Amino acid sequence: MRILLKSTLMLLAILLLAGGIFLNIDLSSPQSPLNGPENSHAAEQYTCGMHPMIITDEPGICPICHMDLTPMKAETGGVVETSVEQKIKYWQAPMDPTYIRDEPGKSPMGMDLIPIYEDQATGGSMISIDPTTIQNMGVRTAGVVRSNLSRSIRTVGLVDYEEPKQYVVNTKIAGWVEKLYVAETGQQVKKGQKLLEIYSPELVTAQQELLLARDNYNALKQSSFAYISDSARRLLDSSRKRLQLWDVSDKQIAQLEKTGQVSKTITLYAPYQGIVTVKMINEGMYVKAGMPLLNLADLSKVWVLADIYEYQLPWVKVGQSVRVELPYVKNRSLTGHINYIYPFVEPKTRTIKARIELDNADFELRPEMYVTVYLTGEQLNNVLVIPQEAVLYSGEKQTVFVAQRGGRFEPRLVKTGLQGENGHIEILQGLFEGEQVVTSAQFMLDSESKLREAIQKMLNPVRSESPPRAEESDLSDLFSDAKTTESKTGLEDLFN
């Protein structure tokens, strides 16, 4: 019985070997009749749209997110089957993925634009999700449209003095304050008004010297020697000039020369008009030369310093109209213009000051008072905009997801501009008018895209250069010899 079984197996092996040699059929080849389409049907597999690492042989739910599993697309050799002829979506700059055009051309750097096909993406891996999963995720989209972009700014302002209209009153000579005419802080002072009377021995001496110079000139002005009269006249002018440099008015000097009476005190008059903001003297006080006595500020005009944050700065320009509201006065507002934007940032508040000049004849605006400032930036006309929530910020990159047909989503890098007040943001590069961008659940799409991109890189590593291919005839001979040797070895084992 054993001999008969051995003979049968030997005969079967010889027949198979002879059939393979004469018919030149490779039993392990996919083109073999034994491995035809009718015998190579693979079992359908299922995966999760949000977690592609979950793969099962039968339908069910994802153990992570509990969503229904979907059938996997047919693949060949790990690569998704695609059509031979791909359609070009747009043209892209090689060095700047955000620079795209709908026709070939040159990039800003002078390089030829490269085509981007329908299955390619610039900001990650293209993902495809079935409609049921899209609905469960709550994916919403919005169109890329052209619109006008504007922004209104409401900020706080601080009333301040007009800096060029602040003055300090002092004396240029030492002495004692005999009489103080302006004795209150907040008192309004007009130009030329009496401020104080000061007694100074030096001033008394200077007055007496002026009278002597006057008398000397009157006696010598008719001299037959011209240089003598000229010297007397120069001495008189020098005495007058000395009193003028000590802030003695011309009226006082003329009165002194007319009456010939030396005054014990000299009156100082206000050189400017304004409000007394600081008073540093009292009657009977001894003052030194150069010592500040009073601070005056003209409040007929005031400044309002408005806080502008850094992201609002592109909307603020010099000459822009603003509206200032007084919070303590109902329905009271003033209109002005921005006349200066300070070139530095306040380190504590991280804001830039914008200066507004306002008339304040009735003194309704008081320094250090808070007001509310409203301004509207210059409108941008006919710019490309999308909802602000559609943009994902990751470091230096800004990404949006463009909705394609068939439940596909393309991550695309973009460059953004100004942000409007209606929740829209300007798109400088990266999108075309009429496209649809995802405005919700894009964080899940982004994680899915990055995950699929990482998996693709692991499944398709960069391979090193393969060795030179041998001639087809040599390969055929090689495989023929290998098959013959394998067959002989199998027969020898069988016979033994």
C-alpha positions as CSV (number, residue, x, y, z in Angstrom):
1,M,0.0,0.0,0.0
2,R,2.8,2.4,0.8
3,I,4.6,1.5,-2.4
4,L,1.4,2.3,-4.4
5,L,0.9,5.7,-2.7
6,K,4.5,6.6,-3.3
7,S,4.3,5.7,-7.0
8,T,1.1,7.8,-7.3
9,L,2.7,10.9,-5.8
10,M,5.7,10.4,-8.0
11,L,3.6,10.2,-11.1
12,L,1.7,13.4,-10.1
13,A,4.9,15.3,-9.5
14,I,6.3,14.3,-12.9
15,L,3.0,15.4,-14.6
16,L,3.1,18.8,-12.9
17,L,6.7,19.4,-13.7
18,A,6.2,18.4,-17.3
19,G,3.2,20.7,-17.7
20,G,5.1,23.7,-16.2
21,I,8.1,23.1,-18.4
22,F,6.2,22.6,-21.7
23,L,3.5,25.2,-21.1
24,N,5.9,27.7,-19.5
25,I,3.4,28.6,-16.7
26,D,4.5,30.2,-13.4
27,L,2.2,28.8,-10.8
28,S,3.1,31.6,-8.4
29,S,2.4,34.4,-10.9
30,P,-0.7,36.5,-10.5
31,Q,-1.4,35.7,-14.2
32,S,-1.6,32.0,-13.5
33,P,-5.0,30.5,-14.2
34,L,-5.0,29.3,-10.7
35,N,-4.7,32.8,-9.5
36,G,-7.2,34.5,-11.7
37,P,-9.8,37.0,-10.7
38,E,-12.3,34.4,-9.9
39,N,-9.9,32.9,-7.3
40,S,-8.2,36.1,-6.0
41,H,-11.3,37.7,-4.4
42,A,-10.1,39.4,-1.2
43,A,-12.4,39.7,1.7
44,E,-13.9,43.3,2.1
45,Q,-12.4,45.2,5.0
46,Y,-13.8,48.1,7.0
47,T,-12.2,51.1,8.7
48,C,-13.0,54.2,10.7
49,G,-13.1,57.5,8.9
50,M,-11.5,59.3,11.8
51,H,-9.1,56.5,12.9
52,P,-7.7,54.7,9.9
53,M,-5.6,52.4,12.0
54,I,-8.8,50.6,12.9
55,I,-9.3,47.8,10.3
56,T,-11.7,44.9,10.6
57,D,-13.0,42.2,8.3
58,E,-16.6,42.8,9.1
59,P,-18.8,45.9,9.7
60,G,-19.2,47.3,13.2
61,I,-18.4,50.5,15.2
62,C,-15.1,52.1,16.0
63,P,-13.8,51.2,19.5
64,I,-12.4,54.8,19.9
65,C,-15.1,57.2,18.7
66,H,-18.0,54.7,18.4
67,M,-18.7,55.7,14.8
68,D,-19.9,53.3,12.2
69,L,-17.1,51.6,10.2
70,T,-17.0,52.2,6.5
71,P,-15.8,50.0,3.6
72,M,-12.2,50.5,2.6
73,K,-11.4,51.5,-1.0
74,A,-9.9,48.9,-3.3
75,E,-6.1,49.1,-3.2
76,T,-3.5,47.4,-5.2
77,G,-0.1,46.9,-3.6
78,G,-0.9,49.4,-0.9
79,V,-1.5,52.3,-3.4
80,V,-5.0,53.5,-4.0
81,E,-6.1,52.9,-7.6
82,T,-6.4,56.2,-9.5
83,S,-7.2,57.1,-13.1
84,V,-4.3,57.2,-15.5
85,E,-5.0,60.8,-16.6
86,Q,-5.2,63.2,-13.6
87,K,-6.8,66.7,-13.7
88,I,-4.8,69.8,-12.7
89,K,-6.5,71.8,-10.0
90,Y,-4.1,74.8,-10.0
91,W,-0.5,75.9,-10.5
92,Q,1.8,76.6,-7.5
93,A,5.1,78.3,-6.9
94,P,7.8,75.8,-6.0
95,M,9.2,78.0,-3.1
96,D,5.9,79.4,-1.8
97,P,3.0,77.0,-1.5
98,T,0.5,79.9,-0.9
99,Y,1.2,81.4,-4.3
100,I,-1.3,79.7,-6.6
101,R,-2.7,80.5,-10.0
102,D,-5.4,78.9,-12.3
103,E,-3.0,78.9,-15.2
104,P,0.8,78.2,-15.8
105,G,3.2,81.0,-15.5
106,K,6.1,82.4,-13.4
107,S,6.4,82.8,-9.6
108,P,7.5,86.1,-8.0
109,M,11.0,84.6,-7.8
110,G,11.0,83.9,-11.6
111,M,10.5,80.1,-11.4
112,D,8.0,78.1,-13.4
113,L,4.8,77.2,-11.6
114,I,4.3,73.5,-11.0
115,P,0.9,71.7,-11.5
116,I,-1.0,70.4,-8.5
117,Y,-3.4,67.5,-9.3
118,E,-6.7,66.7,-7.7
119,D,-5.2,64.1,-5.3
120,Q,-2.5,66.4,-4.0
121,A,-2.5,68.9,-1.1
122,T,-0.1,71.6,0.0
123,G,-0.8,71.6,3.8
124,G,-1.0,67.9,4.6
125,S,-2.6,64.7,3.2
126,M,-5.8,64.8,1.3
127,I,-8.6,63.0,3.3
128,S,-11.9,61.5,2.2
129,I,-14.8,61.1,4.5
130,D,-18.2,59.5,3.8
131,P,-21.3,61.7,4.1
132,T,-22.6,60.1,7.3
133,T,-19.3,60.8,9.1
134,I,-19.3,64.4,7.8
135,Q,-22.8,64.9,9.2
136,N,-21.8,63.3,12.6
137,M,-18.8,65.5,12.9
138,G,-20.8,68.6,12.3
139,V,-18.7,69.9,9.4
140,R,-19.9,73.2,8.0
141,T,-18.5,75.2,5.1
142,A,-18.5,78.7,3.8
143,G,-17.7,80.3,0.5
144,V,-14.6,82.3,-0.5
145,V,-16.1,85.6,-1.7
146,R,-15.0,89.1,-2.6
147,S,-16.4,91.7,-0.3
148,N,-15.6,95.0,1.4
149,L,-13.7,94.8,4.7
150,S,-13.8,97.4,7.5
151,R,-13.3,97.6,11.2
152,S,-14.7,99.8,13.9
153,I,-12.6,100.4,17.0
154,R,-13.9,101.3,20.4
155,T,-11.2,102.2,22.9
156,V,-10.4,104.2,26.0
157,G,-8.8,107.7,25.9
158,L,-7.1,109.8,28.6
159,V,-7.5,113.6,28.5
160,D,-4.1,115.3,28.8
161,Y,-2.6,118.8,28.7
162,E,-1.5,120.3,25.4
163,E,2.2,120.1,25.9
164,P,3.3,123.2,24.0
165,K,0.9,125.3,26.1
166,Q,2.4,124.4,29.5
167,Y,4.6,127.1,31.1
168,V,6.7,127.6,34.2
169,V,7.0,131.1,35.8
170,N,10.2,131.8,37.7
171,T,12.4,134.7,38.7
172,K,15.8,135.6,37.4
173,I,16.9,137.3,40.6
174,A,16.9,136.4,44.3
175,G,14.6,138.2,46.7
176,W,11.6,138.0,49.0
177,V,8.0,137.7,47.9
178,E,6.3,140.8,49.4
179,K,2.9,140.4,47.7
180,L,1.2,137.3,46.0
181,Y,-1.6,138.1,43.7
182,V,-2.2,134.6,42.4
183,A,-2.4,132.5,45.6
184,E,-4.6,129.5,44.5
185,T,-4.1,126.4,42.4
186,G,-6.6,126.2,39.6
187,Q,-7.0,130.0,39.3
188,Q,-7.3,131.3,35.8
189,V,-4.6,133.7,34.8
190,K,-4.6,136.1,31.8
191,K,-1.5,137.2,29.9
192,G,-0.1,140.4,31.5
193,Q,-1.9,139.9,34.8
194,K,0.0,140.7,38.1
195,L,1.5,137.6,39.7
196,L,3.6,138.8,42.6
197,E,5.8,141.6,44.0
198,I,9.3,140.8,44.8
199,Y,11.8,142.8,46.9
200,S,15.4,142.4,45.8
201,P,18.4,144.7,46.9
202,E,19.9,144.1,43.5
203,L,16.8,145.4,41.8
204,V,16.9,148.6,43.9
205,T,20.5,149.1,43.1
206,A,19.8,148.6,39.4
207,Q,17.0,151.2,39.5
208,Q,19.4,153.8,41.1
209,E,22.0,153.1,38.5
210,L,19.5,153.7,35.7
211,L,18.5,157.1,37.2
212,L,22.2,158.1,37.5
213,A,22.8,157.0,33.9
214,R,19.8,159.0,32.8
215,D,21.0,162.2,34.5
216,N,24.5,161.7,33.1
217,Y,23.2,161.4,29.6
218,N,21.0,164.5,29.9
219,A,24.1,166.5,31.0
220,L,26.4,165.2,28.3
221,K,24.2,164.8,25.3
222,Q,24.9,168.4,24.1
223,S,28.7,168.0,24.5
224,S,30.8,169.2,21.6
225,F,32.8,165.9,21.8
226,A,30.7,163.2,20.1
227,Y,32.4,160.3,21.8
228,I,31.4,161.7,25.3
229,S,27.7,161.9,24.4
230,D,27.8,158.4,22.8
231,S,29.4,156.9,25.9
232,A,26.7,158.5,28.1
233,R,24.0,157.2,25.8
234,R,25.5,153.6,25.8
235,L,25.6,153.6,29.6
236,L,21.9,154.5,29.8
237,D,21.0,151.8,27.3
238,S,23.0,149.2,29.3
239,S,21.2,150.2,32.5
240,R,17.8,149.7,30.8
241,K,18.9,146.4,29.3
242,R,19.9,145.1,32.7
243,L,16.4,145.7,34.1
244,Q,14.8,144.2,31.1
245,L,16.8,141.0,31.4
246,W,15.5,140.7,35.0
247,D,11.9,140.7,33.6
248,V,11.2,144.3,34.5
249,S,8.7,145.5,32.0
250,D,9.2,148.4,29.6
251,K,6.3,150.2,31.2
252,Q,7.9,150.0,34.6
253,I,11.2,151.3,33.3
254,A,9.5,154.2,31.6
255,Q,7.7,155.1,34.8
256,L,10.9,154.9,36.7
257,E,12.7,157.3,34.3
258,K,9.7,159.7,34.3
259,T,9.1,159.9,38.1
260,G,12.7,159.3,39.2
261,Q,11.4,157.4,42.3
262,V,13.0,154.1,43.1
263,S,10.5,151.3,44.0
264,K,11.3,149.0,46.8
265,T,9.5,146.0,45.0
266,I,9.2,145.0,41.4
267,T,6.0,143.5,40.1
268,L,6.2,140.3,37.9
269,Y,3.4,139.9,35.3
270,A,2.1,136.7,33.7
271,P,3.9,136.1,30.4
272,Y,1.1,133.6,29.3
273,Q,-2.5,132.8,30.0
274,G,-3.7,129.6,31.5
275,I,-4.7,127.8,34.7
276,V,-2.4,127.5,37.7
277,T,-1.7,123.8,38.0
278,V,1.2,124.0,40.6
279,K,1.9,126.8,43.1
280,M,5.2,126.5,44.9
281,I,5.5,129.9,46.7
282,N,3.9,131.8,49.5
283,E,4.0,135.4,50.7
284,G,7.2,136.2,52.6
285,M,9.1,133.4,51.1
286,Y,12.7,133.8,49.9
287,V,13.3,132.7,46.4
288,K,16.5,132.2,44.4
289,A,17.2,133.0,40.8
290,G,15.8,130.3,38.5
291,M,13.5,128.8,41.1
292,P,10.1,127.8,39.6
293,L,7.3,129.7,41.2
294,L,4.1,128.8,39.4
295,N,3.1,126.3,36.7
296,L,0.5,127.5,34.1
297,A,-1.4,125.4,31.5
298,D,-3.6,126.7,28.7
299,L,-6.7,124.4,28.7
300,S,-8.5,126.1,25.7
301,K,-7.3,123.0,23.8
302,V,-6.6,119.6,25.2
303,W,-5.2,116.3,23.9
304,V,-6.9,112.9,24.1
305,L,-4.5,110.0,24.1
306,A,-6.3,106.9,22.8
307,D,-5.0,103.3,23.4
308,I,-4.6,101.4,20.2
309,Y,-3.6,97.7,20.4
310,E,-1.0,96.3,18.0
311,Y,-3.4,94.3,15.9
312,Q,-5.6,97.4,15.5
313,L,-2.8,99.6,14.3
314,P,-3.2,98.9,10.5
315,W,-6.7,100.4,10.7
316,V,-5.5,103.7,12.3
317,K,-4.1,106.6,10.2
318,V,-3.2,110.2,10.8
319,G,-6.0,112.5,9.8
320,Q,-8.7,109.9,10.6
321,S,-12.0,111.2,12.0
322,V,-12.9,110.1,15.5
323,R,-15.8,110.5,17.9
324,V,-15.2,111.1,21.6
325,E,-17.9,110.4,24.1
326,L,-18.0,111.7,27.7
327,P,-19.2,108.8,29.9
328,Y,-20.5,111.2,32.6
329,V,-22.6,113.3,30.2
330,K,-25.5,111.6,28.5
331,N,-25.6,111.9,24.7
332,R,-22.6,114.2,24.7
333,S,-19.9,113.6,22.1
334,L,-17.2,115.5,20.4
335,T,-15.6,115.1,16.9
336,G,-11.9,115.4,16.2
337,H,-9.1,114.0,14.1
338,I,-6.0,112.0,14.8
339,N,-3.1,114.3,14.4
340,Y,-0.2,112.1,15.6
341,I,0.5,108.4,16.3
342,Y,3.4,107.9,18.8
343,P,6.2,105.8,17.4
344,F,6.7,103.6,20.5
345,V,4.7,101.0,22.5
346,E,3.7,101.5,26.2
347,P,5.5,98.6,27.9
348,K,2.9,98.1,30.6
349,T,-0.3,98.2,28.5
350,R,1.3,97.0,25.2
351,T,-0.6,99.8,23.4
352,I,0.3,102.6,21.0
353,K,-1.0,106.1,21.8
354,A,-3.0,108.0,19.1
355,R,-3.3,111.7,19.8
356,I,-6.5,113.6,19.2
357,E,-6.7,117.4,19.6
358,L,-10.0,118.9,20.8
359,D,-11.3,122.4,21.5
360,N,-12.1,123.0,25.2
361,A,-13.3,126.5,25.5
362,D,-15.8,125.6,28.2
363,F,-13.3,123.5,30.2
364,E,-15.6,120.5,30.0
365,L,-12.7,118.2,29.3
366,R,-10.3,118.0,32.3
367,P,-6.9,116.5,32.3
368,E,-6.6,112.9,33.6
369,M,-10.2,112.3,32.7
370,Y,-11.2,109.0,30.9
371,V,-13.3,109.2,27.7
372,T,-14.5,106.7,25.1
373,V,-13.1,106.9,21.6
374,Y,-14.8,105.5,18.5
375,L,-13.1,105.4,15.1
376,T,-13.7,103.5,11.8
377,G,-10.8,102.3,9.8
378,E,-10.4,102.9,6.1
379,Q,-12.5,100.4,4.1
380,L,-10.8,97.8,1.9
381,N,-12.8,97.3,-1.3
382,N,-13.3,94.1,-3.3
383,V,-10.9,91.8,-1.3
384,L,-11.0,88.1,-1.0
385,V,-12.4,87.1,2.5
386,I,-13.4,84.0,4.4
387,P,-14.7,83.5,8.0
388,Q,-12.0,84.0,10.6
389,E,-12.7,80.6,12.3
390,A,-11.8,78.8,9.1
391,V,-8.1,79.5,9.6
392,L,-5.9,77.1,11.6
393,Y,-2.8,78.7,13.1
394,S,0.2,76.4,13.7
395,G,3.4,78.2,14.3
396,E,4.3,80.2,11.2
397,K,1.8,78.3,9.0
398,Q,-1.8,79.2,8.4
399,T,-4.0,76.4,7.0
400,V,-7.6,76.1,5.7
401,F,-9.5,73.0,4.6
402,V,-11.0,73.3,1.1
403,A,-14.0,71.1,0.5
404,Q,-13.9,69.1,-2.7
405,R,-16.4,66.8,-4.4
406,G,-17.1,63.3,-3.1
407,G,-16.5,64.1,0.6
408,R,-12.8,65.0,0.1
409,F,-11.0,67.8,2.0
410,E,-7.8,69.4,0.9
411,P,-5.5,71.1,3.5
412,R,-4.1,74.2,1.9
413,L,-1.6,76.8,3.1
414,V,-2.7,80.4,2.9
415,K,-1.5,84.0,3.7
416,T,-3.9,86.2,5.6
417,G,-4.3,90.0,5.8
418,L,-6.4,92.3,8.0
419,Q,-9.3,91.1,10.2
420,G,-12.6,92.8,9.8
421,E,-15.2,93.6,12.4
422,N,-17.8,91.1,11.0
423,G,-15.7,88.0,11.7
424,H,-14.1,87.9,8.3
425,I,-10.4,87.9,7.4
426,E,-8.6,88.9,4.2
427,I,-6.9,86.2,2.1
428,L,-3.8,87.5,0.3
429,Q,-2.7,84.1,-1.2
430,G,-3.8,80.5,-1.3
431,L,-7.5,80.5,-2.3
432,F,-9.7,81.1,-5.3
433,E,-13.0,82.9,-5.4
434,G,-15.9,80.5,-5.2
435,E,-14.2,77.7,-3.3
436,Q,-15.7,76.3,-0.1
437,V,-13.7,76.2,3.1
438,V,-14.5,74.3,6.3
439,T,-15.5,76.5,9.3
440,S,-16.1,73.9,12.0
441,A,-14.6,70.6,13.0
442,Q,-11.4,71.5,11.1
443,F,-9.3,70.6,14.1
444,M,-10.3,66.9,13.7
445,L,-9.7,67.2,9.9
446,D,-6.3,68.6,10.6
447,S,-5.3,65.8,13.0
448,E,-6.7,63.2,10.5
449,S,-4.7,64.8,7.7
450,K,-1.5,64.8,9.7
451,L,-2.0,61.2,10.8
452,R,-2.6,60.0,7.3
453,E,0.4,61.8,6.1
454,A,2.6,60.2,8.8
455,I,1.2,56.8,8.1
456,Q,1.8,57.2,4.3
457,K,5.4,58.1,5.0
458,M,5.8,55.0,7.1
459,L,4.2,52.7,4.6
460,N,6.0,54.2,1.6
461,P,9.6,55.0,2.9
462,V,12.1,56.6,0.5
463,R,14.0,53.7,-1.1
464,S,17.6,53.7,-2.1
465,E,18.6,53.4,-5.7
466,S,18.1,49.8,-6.9
467,P,21.0,47.9,-8.6
468,P,21.2,47.9,-12.4
469,R,18.6,45.7,-13.9
470,A,19.8,42.6,-15.7
471,E,18.8,41.7,-19.3
472,E,15.4,40.1,-19.6
473,S,16.8,37.0,-21.2
474,D,19.3,36.5,-18.3
475,L,16.5,36.8,-15.8
476,S,14.5,34.3,-17.6
477,D,17.4,31.9,-17.7
478,L,18.0,32.5,-14.0
479,F,14.4,31.8,-13.0
480,S,14.3,28.7,-15.3
481,D,17.4,27.3,-13.7
482,A,16.0,28.0,-10.3
483,K,12.8,26.3,-11.1
484,T,14.6,23.2,-12.6
485,T,16.8,23.0,-9.5
486,E,13.8,23.3,-7.2
487,S,11.9,20.6,-9.1
488,K,14.8,18.2,-9.1
489,T,15.3,18.7,-5.4
490,G,11.7,18.0,-4.7
491,L,11.8,14.8,-6.8
492,E,14.9,13.6,-5.1
493,D,13.2,14.1,-1.7
494,L,10.1,12.4,-2.9
495,F,11.9,9.3,-4.2
496,N,13.9,9.1,-1.0
